């Protein structure tokens, strides 16, 4: 389970899984570089973020 202010290991790749309403766009914004990852969810989603 992830929440605000979670700490991730540097220089790794992390997969983020979650649930949302079907056919909803989910945006994940990384605080250290302000990069956003956007995925269209069908109730469950997974995206990979670079921790570099």
Secondary structure, 3 states (H helix, E strand, C coil): CCCCCCCCCCCEEEEEEEECCCCEEEEEECCCCCCEEEEEECCEEEEEEEEC
